[in-house]
Amino acid sequence: MSNRKCANNSSIVATKVFRTYKQQVINIFLLVIITLTFLTTYCMGNNQTQGEELYQQALKLEEQNNFSQAVSLYEQAFPFLLEENNLELVNTSVKHYKD
């Protein structure tokens, strides 16, 4: 009978070890999926160029009637927008700067 109990105990231990290993593999897989999702979302979410980002910040400041800081950001955005060949925003930022 003791051999039978040993065999049963060995079987139970092996089953528990397998379940633990299986759970670890599932946890690692889920962690990898979550990490990849986060990185993909983060990288794709920030698709503005530096000039566009500065321009958008300047617009927000202008909406808040903070004109001096807005003009400063338009001035910072201008060379980036030229380099990025974003002529539409270059023309708009020049108009904002003149006003």
Helices and strands as residue ranges (DSSP letters): H 2-45, H 50-63, H 67-83, H 87-98
